[in-house]
Amino acid sequence: MILEVLSQPSLIMLVMLGTALGITVGSIPGLTGAMLISLTLPLTFSMDGQSALALLVAMYVGSVSGGLITATLLRMPGTPASIITTLDGYPMASSGRASRALGLGIGASFIGGLISWAVLALVAKPIAEFSTVLGPWEFFALVVMSLVLVVGVSGNSLPKGLLSCFLGILCALPGTAPGTGELRLTFGFSAMDDGLKLLPVLIGLFALSRVFSPPPCETSQVISTEINGPITLKLKEWKTHWLNLLRSSAIGTGIGILPGIGANIGSLIAYSTSRATSKHPEKFGTGCDDGIIASESANNATVGGALVPLVALGIPGSVIDAILLGAFVIHGLQPGPMLFANDPKIVGTIISSYLWANVAMLFLMLLSARWIAKLARIQHHTLIPIVATFCVLGSFALANRYFDVWVMISFGVAGFLLERWRIPLAPLVIGFVLAPLGEESIATGLMSSGGSWLPLLTRLGSLSFLIIAGLLLFWSLRQRRANSPTKDSNSSA
């Protein structure tokens, strides 16, 4: 499994290329890994499944890692996952220790990736084997639990998270009903008989919406810092941070496995935990080693964690995993328990690609950090026509029809408006992806039970998932209620 990529030189080149592109895009504020992967997905039509997934997984790793360079040197996080890194990375760089800040961030990212890779390699298959005993009722309850979890962590507003999730489910309804085979909500358009395709929706939400958005910040507000000295750190310097590395990587991996939370939440929780357990919490935010290590090891570890439910259950753990799910569908693959039996090479390719992409990330970032920081100064208006062109071409290439282009444009406008109104996009995407799975599962369950919903409560697996969903919802409501008096008092003051 580890040697799956190394056995084919073409896959090695794709992993290197994907990692380099991911780092480049991840380091440019305003561009995201989701945008890069959604635009690349149509270009993989002519590839086989192994090559396509090796490229896309490498892009995933590179895009999450690349943001730390500009976050450290320019206080401009290239990705949301690197926002927490600015708290200690930039002060350390500003004090003349830019090389050390980068060395800590890159090394922590690599170690976090290795630890989450180990979890992915060891846990994915047992979870997949366990899922084979789950029936349609358990899968429906699992979908409900995933949706509740996504909504529960979707920003500061629970109603906005619910609205976003509802919109995603609504967008998944047009087409053929899985239970009856009847057409619904097509509004007379034959192009909608198969429903809205995932690729145009993703390209619109995460690529075209960036075209409509203003530049993330002005270059004149950026204070540049120079990199002096070697970036690498000696091994003895890492020995004092091993506990923080293991703890933060474990937190990131665990957060990644939970659907829809994301690397930015993983890095925030790891950073907060590291600060709470530190003997010198007052140093955090002033250029502290532990702050950089906690943030970067956790956000990189979320990538491997998010791949676990995707490979083992066919449930995307993040927005990018939802795009990777589209790659599976395009190449005729079905992630989940049967993937291990029917396409073991694909599983090996995903797991080994993730490992070697982290290795490639380490060397590429150590060698090119000095030049990657300059990419943040590319003018926003230069990128707009390039991104817009690829959006149109990628949507049209899916089925050679203009309908998908109009769908992409519509969701691009919708994505821009939703972000402007601070409505999170993650619940929408996860709802759009999981709604068909949940509907198909409940339709199968109802047919097997003669229309009775009782097995949903009498089967131990489905009841357990529903109880967990209820507890998650209760906890989320309690946390928000506990924070509301504080907000009210602050606003009144």
N, C-alpha and C positions, 0 to 999 in steps of 0.2 A: 504493500500500500504506500509506503514512504517513497519507494523508488518508481512509482507509476509515472511521474513526470520525467524523472531523470532517464527513463528508458527510451524516451522519444525526444530527440533534439528539437523538433518543431515545437513541442510543448514547452521546452525550456525557453525558447525564444519568445513565445507568446506570454509566458509568465513574466519575463523580463520587460517586455514591451508594455504589458498591462500595468505592472507595478510602476514603471516610469511615467506612464500617462496619468495614472491615479495620483501619484505624488505631485505631478505638475498641476493638474486641475485642483487638487485639494489645497494647494498652496496659494491659489488665486482667490481672494475674497469675492463672494458673489457666485462662484461656480461650486458645484457640489458633486459628490460621487454619484448620487442618484441621477443627476443630469448627464454625466459622462456615460454611465452604464446604459441608460435608456436610449441615448443617441447611438451607442455602439451596437445595441441589440440587433437592429436591422442589418448591420454589416456582417453579422454572424450567420445569416441565412445559408450561405454557401459552405459554411464550415460543418464539420461533424460535431456531435455533442461534446466530446471530450475537449476538442480545441476551443469551442465556444465558452464552455464553463471554466476552463483553465484561464482564459483571457479575462473573463468577467470577474472571477474570484480575485485575481491579482489586482484588477482595478479597484475592487472593494477594499483590499488591504492598503493599497497605496493612497487612496483618497482619504481614508481616515487618518493615516500617518502624516500626510503632507502638510496638513494645516499647522503643525507645531512649529514649523520653521518661521513662517511669517507671524505667528502668534508670539513667538519668542523675540524675534528681532524687530518687528515693526508694530507690535501690539494690534495686529490685524489678523484675527483667527480665520484661516482659510476655510475651516469647517466648524459647525457648531460644537463638534466634539472637542475642539481645542480652545474653547472659550475659557475654561478653568485654567488652562496652561498659562494664559496671559497674566494671571494673578501673581505668579512667582517667576515665570520665565522672563517676562519683560523687565521687571525690576533687576533681576540678576544680570541680564544683558546690558541694561543701562549703566550698571555699576562697573562695566568693563570686563564682565565674565561671560560674554556671549558664547564663547567656545564651550565652557563648562555647562551652560544652560542647554545648549544643543546636544552635548554629549549625554547629559542626563535624560533628556527627552527621547532621543533616538534609542538609547540603550534600554530605557524602560518600555518603550513601545515594542521593541524586539522581544524582551523577556515576557511581557504580557501576552504577546502573540503566541510564543512558544507554550506557555501554560494553558492557554485556551485551546491551542491545537491538540495538546495531550488530552484534554477533556473531550474534544470533538472526536478524536480517534477512539477513545475508550468507551464513550457513553452512547454515541449515535446508534450503533448496532443493537445494543441491549434495549434501548428505548424503542427502536423499530420492531424488534421481536416481541416486546411487550404489547405494542400497539396492534399486533395481529389478533389478539384476543378481544379487542374492542369491536363492538358492533356499531350499527348506525346511531343508536341512542347515545352511546358514549361519545361518538364523534360530534354529534349535535351539541351535547353538553360541553364538550371541549371547545367548540367554536364559540358558544355563549360565554364561557369563562375567558377566552382570549379577547373577545370584544369588550367585556366588562373591564378587563385589565388595561386594554388600550385606552378606553374612555377614562378610566380612573386616573391615569397618569398624563392626561393630555392637557398640560398647561394648568393655569390657575382657575379656569372656568369649566366646571363640569357640564353646564348646559351647552357650551360651545363644543365640547368634546362629543356629547350626545348628538348634537346637530350634525357635526361632521360625519360621525359614524352612520347616522340615518341617511345622509346624502349618499354615502358610499353604497349602502344597501339598496337605496332607491335606484342608483345608476346601474346596479347589477340585475335589476328586474326585467328590463326589456329583453325580448327574445322568446325562446321556447321554454315553457315551464317544465321542470324535470319530472314532476309528478303526473301531469296529464298530457304533456306533449303539445299543448295548445300554445298559440302565439299570443303574446300580451304586450301592451304598451309599445307597439311598433309604430303607431300613428300613421299607418299606411305606407311606411317606407320599407320596401323589401330588403334594403341593406341592413335593417335592424333585426331581421329574422334570427340571426345568430347572436344578437345582443351587441353591446359595445365591447370592442376588443381592448385587451389590457394595455397593449403597447401604445396606441395613440393617447389613451388616458394618461399613462405615465409620462410620456414625452410632453404632453401639454402641461401637466401639473408641475413637473420638476425641471423642465428645460425652457419651454416657451414662456412660462410665467416669469423667468429671470430676464427675458428680453424686455418685458414691460416694467420691471422694477428699476428704481434709480440706483446709481452706484452705491455700494455699501458705506463708503466714507471718502473724504477728500484726501488726496495725496499730500496736500499742504499741512494736514494735521499729523502726519506721520513723522516720527523722529527716528532716523536711521541709526543703526549701530553696526560697527565693524566687527568682523570675526578675526580675532588674533590668536594664534597658537593652535595646537592640535585639538580636534573635537573629541577624540577617544579618551576614555578614562581608564585608569589602571584598575586591575581586578580587586586589589585590596580596598579601593574606595567603594566598591559595590557591596563588600561584605557587611558594612555597617547598615545597609539598607535592605537586607534580604527579607526581613519580616514585613516591611512596608510593601515590597515588591510582591510577595506571595499574597498578602491580604488584599491589596488593591486589584491584583490580577484575578483573584477568586471572586471579588465583588463584581468586577467587570464581566466575567464569564457568566456569573449567575444572573446579572441584570440583562445580559444579551439573550439568554435563553427565554426570558419572559417576553412575550410578543409585544411589539410596538413601543417599548420604552426608549431605546436609543442610547448611543454612545455618550451623548452629552449628560444624560442623567446618571449613567454609570460613572463617569469621571467626577461628577458633582458629589455623589454618595461616597466614593472612595476618598476624595479630597477631604470631605467633612469628617469621615471616620479617622483618617490619618491625623487631622488636626486635633480631634477630640482625644486621641490616644497619645499624642505627642507630649514629651516633657517640656517642650518650649513652644506652645501654641502661638505665642506672640510673634514668632518669627515668620509665620505663614502670611503671605501677602507682601513680604519685603525682599523676596529672592531666596526662598527656602528650598533646599534640595528635596526634602520630603514632599513638598507640594507639587513640584514638577513630576516626580516619580509616580505619585499617586494618580495624578490626572492622566498621564500618558500610558501607564501600564494598564489602567482600567479601560480607557476608551478603545485601545487596540484589542484588549481581551474580549470586548463585547462582540467583535466580528466573529470570532470562533464560536462564542456562545450562541449567537443568532443563527449560525449555520446548523446547529443541532436540531431544533424543531423543523427546519426546512428539509433537511435530508432524512430525518427519522420519521416525521409525521406528515410532511407536505404542508406545514403551516409556517408562513413567513414570520420570522422574529423581528423584522424591521422593514422599513420602506424599501431599502435596496434588496432585501431578500424577496420582497414581492416582485421586484423586477427580475430577479434571478428565477423566480417561479415561472415568469413569462418565458424565460429562455428554455426552461425544461419543456414547457408546452410546445414551443416552436419547433423544438428538435425531437418531438414525439416521445418524451420521457415523462414518467410520473414519479415525482419524489414521494417518499414514504416507505413503508416496510417492504413492498415488492421491488423497490429499486435495488436493494441488497441482493435479491435473488435473481432478478432479470438482467440488471446492468451493474454488476459489481465493479467493472472498470470505471464507470462514471463516479461511483462512490469513492474509489481510490484516487481518481483524478481530482475530485473536489478537495479531499483531505490532504493529499500531497501538494496540490497547488497552493493551498493555504499556508502550508509549512514553508515551501520554497519561496513564496511571495514575501513572507516575513524576512527570510534570509536576504532576498534581493533588495527589499526595502532598507535593510540595515546598511548594506554596502552602497547603494545608490544615494541614500541621504547623507552618509558620511562623506562621499566624494563630491556631491553636487550642492550641498547646503548653501555655499557662498553665492552660487548663481541663481538658485531657485528663489531666493528672497527677492531678487530683482523682478520676478514675474508679477509680483503684486502691484507693480506700477504700470502694468498694461492698461491703457485707457478703456473704460467701459464701452464707449461707442465703437471701438475697434472690434470688440467681441460680438456685438449684437447681430450684425448681418451674417456672421459665420454660424452662430448658434441657430438663428432663425432658418437658415438654409438647410442645415442638417435636420431640424425639426420637421420641415415639410418633406424632405426626401425620405427620412426614416419612416414617417407615417404612411406615405404613399407606397413605399416598397413592401409593406406588409401584405397587401392584397391587390395592388395596382388599381386602387379606386380613390376618387377624390372625397368620398364620404368620410374616410378615415382622417383625411387632412382637416376637414371641417370639425370632426370630433376633437382632434388635437387642438385646434384653434379655440374651440369652445371651452375646453378644459384648461387651456392656457390662461384665458381671461378669468375663468372661475378660480384658478389657483392664485392668480394675482389678487383678486378681490378678497378671497378668503384669508390670505396672509395679511392683507391690509387691514382687515377686520379682526385680526388676531385669532382666527379660527384655525386650529391645527389641521394639517393635511394628513398626518399619519392615521388617525381614525378613519378618514375617508378611504384611503387606499386599502387598509387592512379590512375594512368593512366590505369594500368592493370585491376583494379577493376571497374572503371567507364566506360571504353570503351564499354563493352558489354551492359551496361544499356543505354548509349547514342545511340549506334547503333540500339538497339531494339526499342527505343523510336522514332528515326527518321524514321525507317522502317515502324512502325505503323502509324506515321503521314503522310508519303508519300502515303501509301495505302489509307488512309482516304481522302486525298486531290487529288487523281488521279495523283500523281507524281509532284505536284506543291510545291515549297518551299516558296511560298508567305505567308502562314499562320505564318511562323516563324517571319515575320516582322509585320503582321497585328494584331496578337493577343497581347493584352497588357502585359500579363504575360511574354511570351517568349521575346518580345521586351525589356521589363524592365531588364530581366536577361542579355541579350546581351549588353545593354547599360552599365550596371554595370561592365560586363566583360571588355568592351572597356575602361572604366574609370580606372579600376584596372590596365590594361596593360599600359595605358598611364602614370598613376602615377608611376608605377614601372620603366618604361623607363626613366621618368624624374628624379627620385631619383638616378638612376644609372649614368645618364649623369651629374647630379649635383655633384656627388662624384668623377667622373673620373678626373677632373682637379686637385683636391686635391691629388689624388694618383699619377698623373703624376708629379706634382711639388715635391712631396716627393721623388719619385724615382729619379728625376733629381738631387735633392739636395744630 
